[in-house]
């Protein structure tokens, strides 16, 4: 059966974050999107400045709220017919230090959304997941039928959310979809993540803290490619199905660091090996053949091209990331004594 809709009233959760804000910008270019509600708790990684261009768009509305707040979620769900859930705690290092917020947002919050979607008879509910649920892949590639083997509190919470989502499909018939993606990168990404952390450190001539031997392998998916893949799944995916969105190409963290430094004209001596992360997965690798063959989607942006574009964005938007870093106690000493003097 071909899914047909004349217009879309969309609820995006976590839309002030990195990927969510890009997806909102992407979808507001579509004429059939008649309403778009963005619910975000505005934790440390959420920034409304990411969406300042759409303040006057009559189709767009922002609501500051927690997705685990049942009354608010039920009310908003009654106004829409499609849901894309980006809202999540996502930083692995933070989950190692304190897993509680991850369970609250990534499990309880998802359950609240699913139940409200069931009651509202939502047309489609898309859960944004991660390649980390597959765990470390020694060789070959994980496909959508591969076993799940999460090895951090973060990935365990996302695995639980995936199971809950599919349970609502099998038990209640809620038309759910799940996408799993590799590492995203691009403009507006919070500077604690690998690429923006390394870019900003390189621009400030600070050491790039590389975990372990730097040979851990990750995919790198430009956020615009990710957004196009999510839209394709939302519109054409089969309910109850999972879709891997990625590139199928892996890079070692060391190779990424060296390539980045080459593009900014800084020496590789800035790379500083630090103690490895607890439970650090060695290799992530996903097959994207289902997206190619079933939905006709493939990534368009080569990593080195996207990386160079991203570096240029961080160079041109120093005030954005400086403001974030300066609020961090870990950076205040550096800013006051070195960076501000040379700026």
N, C-alpha and C positions, 0 to 999 in steps of 0.2 A: 504493500500500500504506500502511495506517495503522500507525504505530509504536505498539506496546503494551508496557508494562512494568508489573509488579506492585509492584516496589520499586526503589529506586535506591541504589547505593553509589557515592558521588561523591568524586572527587579534585579539589580546588580548589587551583591553584597561585597563589602570590602573594596568599594570602588574608588576610595581615596588612596589606595596603595599603588604600588608600581604597575603590576599587570592589570589590575582592575581599572585604573584610570586610563590606561591605554585602550582597553577594550571599550570603555564608555565613549572615548573620542572616536574610536573606530565605528561603533554602532550608530552614533548620532549623525553619521554621514549617510545613513540608510533612510530612504523616504518612508518605508513602511513601519519604521519605529515611531509610534505615535506618542508613547510615554516611556520615560526612563527614570526610575527611582533608584537612587544610590543610598544605601544604608551602610554606614561605617562608624565604628566606635571611636575613630581618630586616636588610636594608640600612637606610640612613638613613630611608627613607620607610615602613618597616614597623613597626607598633606593636601588640603583643599586647593592650594596653589596649583596643583597638578591639573585642575579642572577649571581654573578661573575664566577661561575663554567661553565657558558655557553657562555662566551665571544668568545671562539674559535669555537663554534658550527656553521657550515656554514648555517644551517637551520634557525638560530636565528638572528634577527636584532632589535635593539632598536632605537626608534625615540622619542626625547623629544619634546612634543607638547601638546597643549590643545585640547581636543576632540571637543570643540566648534569652532575650526579653520577649516572652511569649505574647503579651498583649500588643506590643508594637508590631511584632512580626505578623501576627494574625491580621491586624488592620491593614498593613501594607500589602500583604498577600492578596487581599480582597480587591485590590486596585489593578492587578497585573494578571498576565496569563503565561508568562515565561520567566524563569528564574535562572540566573547564573551565579553560583556561589564561589567567590574568590576569598571570602573572609576566612582568615586563618592566621595562627601564629606559625611562622615558617622557618625561623633561624635555628639551625641544629644546635649551635653552641649554647643558645639560650635554653633550649629544651634539656640539655645535659645538666645545666645548673638548677633549673626549676621547671619541672614538667607540668605543674598544675595549670598554668594558663593555657597550655596546649590542649589539655583534656577539656577545659571549659569551652574554648572556641571551636576546636577541631572535632569534638565529639558531641558534647551537650548542645552546642550551637547548631550543629548540623541536624541533630535530632529535632530540635525546635523548628527549624526551617522545613524539614521533611513533613512533619506532622501538620504544620500550617498549610503547606502546599497540598497535602492530601485533602484537607478539609475544604480548601478553596478550589479544588479540582483544576489545578494548574495544568496547562497543556504540555509543558516540557520543563524539566528541572535538570540543569546541568551542574554536576559536581566537579570542581577543578581539583585534580589530584596531582601526584608527582611520581617520577620514575623511582624515587627512593623506596617506594613500597615493595619493589622487587628485590631490594637488597643488593649486595655486591654480586656482579655477574663475572665469574672467572674467565669465561670464554663464550662466544656466540652472542645471541641477542635475546632479550626477554620479549615475548609477545603478550598479547592481552590475555592469553590462557595460562601464562606461566604462574607458578606458585608465588605467593607473597611471603617475603622474609624480611620484614622491617627490623632494623638494628639500632635505631635511635628512638628516644621518646617522641621526637617529632614524627618520624616516619610511621611509628606505631599508631600514633593518633590519626594520621591520614589513612592508614589501613583500616582502622576501626570505622572511620567515616565512609570509606568505600563500601565496606560490608553493610553498614546501616542503609546506605543509599540503595544498594541492590536488594536488601531485605524489603524495603518499601515497594520496590517493583514487583517482587515475587509474592509478597503477602497482600499488598493493597492495590496493585496494578498502577501505581504512580508511574507515569512515563518519564523515567530518569535516564540520564546519560552520564558517563564518566569519561573525562579526558585525563591523561597522564603525560606530563611533559618533563623534559630535562631542564638544565639550568637556563634561565632567561637572562637577557641583558639588553641594555638600551638606555635611552634618556630617562631621567627621573628616578633611577633606582637608588634606594636608600644605601648610604655609603658603608654599611656594615657588611654587605654582601661582597663576595670575592672580587668581581671585576671592578666595581666602583671603588672599593677599598684600595685595590692595587693602583687604579688610575689616579686617585686623589693623593695617595702616598707618593707615587712617582712624580706628580706635578709639584709636590712640596719637598722633593728630595729626601723623603723619609724611607726607611727600610720597608721592603715588601715582606710581610711575615708569612712564609710558605711552610705549611704543615709538613712534617716528616721529610721524606726524600723528594717530595714534589711530583711523584710519578702516579698519583691517583688520576684516573681518567674520567672525564665528564663530557657530555654533549653540551653544545652552546647554541641556543635557539634565540634568534632575535625576537623581541617582544611583538613586533608587528606581524611576523610570520605566525607566532603563537595565536595572536588575536584572529587572524584569518582562518586558522585551523579550528579555533573554538566556534567561530561563526558557522563554519561548514558543518560541524557536528551538530550544533544547535538546530540548524535548518534541515539537514539531510540525514543525520544519524538515525539509527534504529533504536528505539527505547529498549532499555535493559542491556545495552551494549557498552563496551569500553573501547576507547580509541587512544592509541599512543600518538602523541604529537612531538616530533623531534626532527633530527637531521640524519640520524644513522651514522654520524661521524664523531669519533671521540678525540679529545685532546688531553694530553697530560697537563696538570696544573703548571708544571715547570715550563712546558712549551708555550702556554698562554702567557705566563709572566715574561718570558724572553721576547715574545712577539710584541707584547704591549710596550715593553721598554724600548724596543727598536723603533716603534712608531712615535714615541715621545722623545726620542733622542737621549735617553738616559742609560747609564752603564748597568750591566748585569750584576755588578757588585752591590747594587741595592737589594738584591734578593737575599733574605736572611732566613735560614732554616730555623724553625721553632719546633717545640715539642708537639708531636702529633696529637690530633684530636682523639678523644676516647671513642673507641668503636668506629673508627674512620673507615667507611666503605672504600674498597680499592678501585672498583670499576663499575660504572653505570653504563648500560648499553641496551637500547630498545629497538625493536623492529618497527618500522613505520609502514610496512607493506599494506596493512589494512586501510590506513588513510589513503594511500595511493590507489589501491585497487577498488575499494568500495566507495570512496567519496571523491576520488580524483584530486586529492590535495597533495602538495609537496612544498617544502620550504623554498623560498626564492632568494634569500640573502646569504651569501657566502660569509663564513665567520670572519675572515680577515677584513672584508669590506665593512661588515657591520661593526666590527671592533674599532676600525679607524673612524667611522662616523660617530660612534659612542665617545671615543676619546675627544673628538672635536667638540661634542656637546658639553662635556665636563670642563673643557678649557674655556668655552664661551659662557658658562653658567657657574662661575666660581662663587658668586654670592649665594646661590641656592645651597651648594654643599658646604660652604664655609659656615653658614648659619647653623646647619645641622651639627657639624663637627664641633663648633665652638660651644654648643650647649653641653657637649660631653666632657665630663671631668677629666677623662683620659687625655683629651687633646688641649685642654686649657693651658697647661704649662708650656707646651710646644708653641702654641699660637702667640702667647704673650712674649716669650723670650726670643723666638726665632722668626717665625713666619711673618708676623706683623711688621717686624723691622725691615724685612727684605721685600715686602709687597709693594 
